[in-house]
């Protein structure tokens, strides 16, 4: 194994993202020695957005969410995640590239 460069310490996630956008990770990480790891408590980062929906669509979404006893925003995230996953499978042409689903109802 060749000597790898040390990974610098970052002051923020934004700074780290900028670094990795400009650098090749193979100079810093021996990927052939990498091992799978489960990050059970990792919370995905979220971003607040403003979304305009027709009133009838929002009311129907709220009705569906009420029947499932979940907040309508959580149900909307589930619907979006399912559709995005289906579209990505369609684009990739195989279900083999499927990423594991996450439970979004508690967020």
Secondary structure, DSSP 8 states (H G I E B T S, - for coil): ----------SSHHHHHHHHHHS-GGGT--GGG------TT-------------HHHHHHHHHHHHHHTS-HHHHHHHHHHHHHHHHHHHHHT-GGG-------TT-
